[in-house]
Amino acid sequence: SSTQFRNIFLSRRGEQLVLCGELNAKNSYGAYVGFKRFYSMAEDSYQEIESSDTRVFDALWPDRCGNRVNDVE
């Protein structure tokens, strides 16, 4: 597969559920690039994947994914 997922869970942000976890995708050479955190807020159709400059992502992660309510298998 071209993408691997791990540590997937649901978090609650107010009334909204947020899907959080880690993904590892293949680059154009077919090699996996390493796991990166992600979150997706379906109601806003918004998602973000951790980049090499993690300062903003690190600041948003506790607000988006800090209220873990359920693991997803």
N, CA, C and O atoms as a DFTB+ gen file, in Angstrom:
292 C
 N C O
     1  1       0.843      -1.184       0.000
     2  2       0.000       0.000       0.000
     3  2       0.883       1.241       0.000
     4  3       2.040       1.183       0.416
     5  1       0.351       2.339      -0.456
     6  2       1.146       3.557      -0.552
     7  2       1.116       4.388       0.719
     8  3       1.936       5.292       0.875
     9  1       0.191       4.105       1.633
    10  2       0.107       4.841       2.891
    11  2      -0.136       3.876       4.039
    12  3      -0.959       2.965       3.941
    13  1       0.594       4.088       5.129
    14  2       0.409       3.315       6.356
    15  2      -0.149       4.250       7.427
    16  3       0.204       5.428       7.476
    17  1      -1.019       3.720       8.282
    18  2      -1.590       4.500       9.379
    19  2      -1.304       3.800      10.699
    20  3      -1.208       2.574      10.753
    21  1      -1.168       4.589      11.768
    22  2      -1.036       4.024      13.112
    23  2      -1.501       5.064      14.135
    24  3      -1.626       6.251      13.833
    25  1      -1.752       4.581      15.348
    26  2      -2.168       5.442      16.469
    27  2      -3.359       6.330      16.102
    28  3      -3.357       7.522      16.407
    29  1      -4.360       5.765      15.458
    30  2      -5.538       6.518      15.024
    31  2      -6.532       6.596      16.182
    32  3      -6.823       5.590      16.828
    33  1      -7.050       7.804      16.438
    34  2      -8.031       7.984      17.499
    35  2      -8.939       9.170      17.194
    36  3      -8.624      10.031      16.373
    37  1     -10.080       9.182      17.886
    38  2     -10.997      10.314      17.807
    39  2     -10.773      11.214      19.005
    40  3     -10.555      10.740      20.121
    41  1     -10.828      12.501      18.769
    42  2     -10.723      13.506      19.813
    43  2     -11.958      14.408      19.713
    44  3     -12.573      14.517      18.653
    45  1     -12.302      15.039      20.805
    46  2     -13.451      15.950      20.803
    47  2     -12.950      17.375      20.982
    48  3     -12.180      17.678      21.894
    49  1     -13.411      18.238      20.085
    50  2     -13.116      19.674      20.155
    51  2     -14.457      20.384      20.200
    52  3     -15.057      20.657      19.160
    53  1     -14.926      20.681      21.400
    54  2     -16.285      21.201      21.560
    55  2     -17.269      20.121      21.168
    56  3     -17.228      19.018      21.713
    57  1     -18.152      20.420      20.234
    58  2     -19.127      19.444      19.734
    59  2     -18.599      18.655      18.539
    60  3     -19.259      17.731      18.063
    61  1     -17.428      19.010      18.062
    62  2     -16.886      18.424      16.840
    63  2     -15.925      17.273      17.155
    64  3     -15.105      17.370      18.068
    65  1     -16.037      16.186      16.391
    66  2     -15.074      15.085      16.484
    67  2     -13.936      15.330      15.504
    68  3     -14.148      15.806      14.389
    69  1     -12.731      14.997      15.937
    70  2     -11.533      15.172      15.116
    71  2     -10.839      13.818      15.015
    72  3     -10.624      13.155      16.029
    73  1     -10.491      13.406      13.805
    74  2      -9.736      12.180      13.592
    75  2      -8.249      12.533      13.642
    76  3      -7.786      13.398      12.898
    77  1      -7.505      11.858      14.524
    78  2      -6.093      12.161      14.727
    79  2      -5.271      10.891      14.582
    80  3      -5.787       9.790      14.774
    81  1      -4.012      11.034      14.248
    82  2      -3.138       9.879      14.168
    83  2      -1.855      10.190      13.437
    84  3      -1.425      11.340      13.349
    85  1      -1.248       9.126      12.910
    86  2       0.004       9.240      12.183
    87  2      -0.115       8.506      10.852
    88  3      -0.783       7.476      10.757
    89  1       0.535       9.041       9.832
    90  2       0.557       8.376       8.535
    91  2       1.967       8.379       7.973
    92  3       2.775       9.256       8.277
    93  1       2.241       7.389       7.156
    94  2       3.528       7.238       6.490
    95  2       3.237       6.972       5.021
    96  3       2.668       5.935       4.679
    97  1       3.618       7.890       4.158
    98  2       3.310       7.769       2.727
    99  2       4.589       7.569       1.920
   100  3       5.685       7.901       2.371
   101  1       4.430       7.029       0.740
   102  2       5.570       6.831      -0.151
   103  2       5.846       8.096      -0.956
   104  3       4.926       8.824      -1.330
   105  1       7.117       8.343      -1.213
   106  2       7.497       9.469      -2.065
   107  2       7.520       9.017      -3.533
   108  3       7.133       7.891      -3.843
   109  1       7.965       9.879      -4.412
   110  2       7.951       9.568      -5.847
   111  2       8.914       8.435      -6.224
   112  3       8.816       7.876      -7.316
   113  1       9.841       8.099      -5.325
   114  2      10.767       6.994      -5.576
   115  2      10.233       5.669      -5.039
   116  3      10.867       4.629      -5.217
   117  1       9.081       5.698      -4.389
   118  2       8.474       4.493      -3.850
   119  2       8.913       4.132      -2.446
   120  3       8.583       3.055      -1.950
   121  1       9.658       5.022      -1.797
   122  2      10.133       4.778      -0.434
   123  2       9.248       5.517       0.572
   124  3       8.790       6.628       0.301
   125  1       9.012       4.908       1.719
   126  2       8.261       5.578       2.775
   127  2       9.105       6.707       3.361
   128  3      10.320       6.573       3.501
   129  1       8.455       7.818       3.702
   130  2       9.177       9.013       4.152
   131  2       9.225       9.147       5.670
   132  3       9.932      10.018       6.177
   133  1       8.508       8.324       6.403
   134  2       8.480       8.409       7.868
   135  2       7.121       8.881       8.352
   136  3       6.417       9.610       7.653
   137  1       6.764       8.462       9.540
   138  2       5.445       8.798      10.078
   139  2       5.347      10.273      10.435
   140  3       6.261      10.850      11.025
   141  1       4.227      10.865      10.068
   142  2       3.888      12.261      10.378
   143  2       2.516      12.275      11.037
   144  3       1.638      11.492      10.675
   145  1       2.337      13.156      11.995
   146  2       1.023      13.296      12.626
   147  2       0.067      14.003      11.667
   148  3       0.483      14.785      10.812
   149  1      -1.222      13.711      11.830
   150  2      -2.243      14.392      11.044
   151  2      -3.492      14.536      11.895
   152  3      -3.669      13.829      12.887
   153  1      -4.349      15.456      11.497
   154  2      -5.707      15.522      12.042
   155  2      -6.650      15.963      10.942
   156  3      -6.263      16.659      10.003
   157  1      -7.898      15.541      11.080
   158  2      -8.912      15.866      10.088
   159  2     -10.210      16.194      10.799
   160  3     -10.695      15.416      11.621
   161  1     -10.769      17.352      10.476
   162  2     -12.035      17.792      11.057
   163  2     -13.079      17.768       9.950
   164  3     -13.121      18.667       9.111
   165  1     -13.918      16.745       9.946
   166  2     -14.851      16.505       8.845
   167  2     -15.857      17.634       8.667
   168  3     -16.176      18.009       7.538
   169  1     -16.354      18.174       9.764
   170  2     -17.386      19.209       9.638
   171  2     -16.864      20.444       8.927
   172  3     -17.620      21.140       8.250
   173  1     -15.565      20.723       9.079
   174  2     -14.954      21.870       8.411
   175  2     -14.296      21.490       7.097
   176  3     -13.780      22.355       6.389
   177  1     -14.309      20.191       6.760
   178  2     -13.580      19.683       5.589
   179  2     -12.135      20.165       5.623
   180  3     -11.587      20.600       4.610
   181  1     -11.527      20.081       6.806
   182  2     -10.174      20.588       7.009
   183  2      -9.275      19.474       7.504
   184  3      -9.665      18.699       8.377
   185  1      -8.076      19.388       6.955
   186  2      -7.101      18.432       7.434
   187  2      -5.719      19.050       7.343
   188  3      -5.466      19.939       6.530
   189  1      -4.839      18.563       8.190
   190  2      -3.471      19.066       8.172
   191  2      -2.524      17.925       8.498
   192  3      -2.825      17.076       9.337
   193  1      -1.374      17.912       7.828
   194  2      -0.326      16.930       8.061
   195  2       0.912      17.681       8.532
   196  3       1.264      18.732       7.997
   197  1       1.549      17.129       9.523
   198  2       2.761      17.717      10.080
   199  2       3.809      17.893       8.985
   200  3       4.030      16.983       8.187
   201  1       4.450      19.053       8.943
   202  2       5.493      19.319       7.956
   203  2       6.849      19.359       8.659
   204  3       6.942      19.093       9.857
   205  1       7.879      19.686       7.920
   206  2       9.214      19.743       8.517
   207  2       9.333      20.882       9.538
   208  3      10.114      20.775      10.484
   209  1       8.582      21.956       9.365
   210  2       8.542      23.045      10.350
   211  2       7.328      22.800      11.239
   212  3       6.209      23.159      10.873
   213  1       7.538      22.200      12.389
   214  2       6.426      21.715      13.217
   215  2       5.914      22.729      14.228
   216  3       5.011      22.390      14.994
   217  1       6.427      23.938      14.279
   218  2       6.037      24.897      15.326
   219  2       4.540      25.170      15.348
   220  3       3.926      25.098      16.412
   221  1       3.947      25.474      14.229
   222  2       2.510      25.762      14.184
   223  2       1.710      24.505      14.464
   224  3       0.748      24.533      15.232
   225  1       2.107      23.394      13.839
   226  2       1.397      22.135      14.045
   227  2       1.453      21.737      15.512
   228  3       0.437      21.329      16.077
   229  1       2.625      21.849      16.143
   230  2       2.769      21.516      17.563
   231  2       1.865      22.376      18.443
   232  3       1.335      21.896      19.445
   233  1       1.688      23.630      18.076
   234  2       0.818      24.525      18.846
   235  2      -0.653      24.147      18.695
   236  3      -1.422      24.300      19.643
   237  1      -1.060      23.657      17.522
   238  2      -2.459      23.310      17.272
   239  2      -2.825      21.903      17.741
   240  3      -3.989      21.652      18.054
   241  1      -1.864      20.978      17.798
   242  2      -2.130      19.578      18.123
   243  2      -2.907      19.411      19.440
   244  3      -3.897      18.678      19.441
   245  1      -2.520      20.045      20.563
   246  2      -3.271      19.846      21.812
   247  2      -4.735      20.300      21.712
   248  3      -5.619      19.675      22.297
   249  1      -4.985      21.379      20.975
   250  2      -6.355      21.862      20.809
   251  2      -7.180      20.914      19.951
   252  3      -8.355      20.685      20.236
   253  1      -6.581      20.363      18.909
   254  2      -7.304      19.488      17.989
   255  2      -7.382      18.046      18.499
   256  3      -8.413      17.390      18.354
   257  1      -6.293      17.556      19.094
   258  2      -6.193      16.120      19.408
   259  2      -5.944      15.830      20.883
   260  3      -5.617      14.699      21.243
   261  1      -6.094      16.831      21.735
   262  2      -5.781      16.661      23.143
   263  2      -6.881      16.066      23.998
   264  3      -6.650      15.767      25.169
   265  1      -8.075      15.886      23.445
   266  2      -9.195      15.348      24.218
   267  2      -9.616      14.008      23.621
   268  3     -10.709      13.874      23.073
   269  1      -8.733      13.025      23.737
   270  2      -8.935      11.683      23.144
   271  2     -10.165      11.026      23.752
   272  3     -10.298      10.939      24.973
   273  1     -11.075      10.559      22.874
   274  2     -12.289       9.924      23.360
   275  2     -12.401       8.464      22.951
   276  3     -13.111       7.706      23.611
   277  1     -11.720       8.039      21.878
   278  2     -11.891       6.672      21.410
   279  2     -10.771       6.306      20.441
   280  3     -10.429       7.094      19.559
   281  1     -10.199       5.109      20.604
   282  2      -9.237       4.605      19.630
   283  2      -9.978       4.053      18.426
   284  3     -11.092       3.546      18.551
   285  1      -9.356       4.153      17.263
   286  2      -9.922       3.628      16.027
   287  2      -8.996       2.513      15.547
   288  3      -7.784       2.700      15.447
   289  1      -9.567       1.374      15.257
   290  2      -8.740       0.249      14.786
   291  2      -8.924       0.025      13.305
   292  3      -8.308      -0.877      12.737
